[in-house]
Amino acid sequence: MDETTHFFETEDIVKVVKDSLMKANIDYRGYSNYDKALKMYEENYMEKIDDETIIFVLGDARNNRNDARMKTFLNLSDRAKHVFWLNPEEKRKFDNKS
């Protein structure tokens, strides 16, 4: 997980997406662990979340047997103006238990 707000200082959405994918400090080789990511977000950013905050999550929503940290996610959702979860997986793979 990485802070990407500064990439959104332009209206060029193509540049925003490219910079977010290429310049953000993200490890693309690992397995999803939303427990770790949401804990880090809660510890570092929760106090900054308000009714003007928009949160984007880009992830497969697989948690690989880790704690989902649902309470933290719901707290973020309650505090933020909007939360969008963009899942790059094919819809047929949603809720796949394998």
C-alpha positions in Angstrom: 0.0 0.0 0.0 1.2 3.5 -0.8 -0.1 7.1 -0.6 -1.0 8.2 -4.2 -2.8 11.5 -3.5 0.0 13.6 -5.1 -0.6 11.7 -8.4 -4.1 13.2 -8.6 -2.9 16.8 -8.8 -3.5 16.7 -12.6 -6.7 16.2 -14.5 -4.9 13.9 -16.9 -6.4 10.6 -15.8 -4.1 8.5 -18.1 -1.1 10.1 -16.3 -2.7 9.5 -12.9 -3.2 5.8 -13.6 0.2 5.3 -15.2 2.0 7.1 -12.3 0.0 5.2 -9.7 0.9 1.9 -11.3 4.5 2.7 -12.1 5.7 5.0 -9.4 3.8 3.9 -6.3 5.8 1.8 -3.8 3.7 -1.4 -4.3 5.0 -5.0 -4.3 3.1 -6.7 -7.2 4.7 -10.1 -6.4 3.0 -10.8 -3.1 -0.2 -12.3 -1.9 -3.1 -10.0 -0.9 -3.2 -9.3 2.8 -5.9 -6.7 3.6 -5.3 -7.3 7.4 -1.8 -5.8 7.0 -2.8 -3.1 4.5 -5.8 -1.9 6.5 -3.9 -2.0 9.8 -1.2 0.2 8.2 -3.9 2.5 6.8 -5.6 2.7 10.2 -2.4 3.5 12.0 -1.1 6.2 9.5 -4.2 7.8 7.9 -7.4 7.2 9.9 -7.3 10.6 11.6 -7.1 12.3 8.2 -10.3 10.6 6.9 -13.3 12.9 6.8 -16.4 13.5 4.8 -14.4 15.0 1.9 -12.1 11.9 1.6 -12.5 9.5 -1.3 -10.8 6.1 -1.0 -10.0 3.9 -3.9 -9.0 0.3 -3.3 -7.5 -1.6 -6.2 -7.2 -5.2 -5.3 -8.5 -8.7 -5.9 -10.4 -8.9 -2.5 -8.7 -12.2 -1.7 -7.2 -12.2 1.8 -5.3 -15.4 1.7 -6.6 -16.7 5.0 -5.6 -13.4 6.8 -8.0 -11.4 9.0 -10.2 -9.3 6.9 -10.1 -6.4 9.4 -13.7 -5.7 8.5 -14.2 -3.4 11.5 -11.4 -1.1 10.2 -12.9 -1.1 6.6 -16.3 -0.3 7.9 -14.9 2.5 10.0 -13.2 3.9 6.9 -16.4 3.7 5.0 -18.3 5.5 7.7 -15.8 8.3 7.9 -15.1 8.8 4.1 -17.3 10.5 1.6 -17.0 7.5 -0.8 -15.1 4.2 -1.0 -14.7 2.5 -4.3 -13.2 -1.0 -4.6 -11.9 -1.8 -8.1 -11.4 -5.5 -8.5 -9.2 -6.5 -11.5 -10.4 -10.1 -11.4 -13.0 -11.5 -13.7 -16.4 -11.5 -12.0 -16.6 -15.3 -12.3 -13.7 -15.5 -9.9 -15.4 -13.5 -7.1 -16.1 -15.5 -4.0 -14.0 -18.3 -5.3 -12.9 -20.3 -2.2 -10.0 -22.0 -4.0 
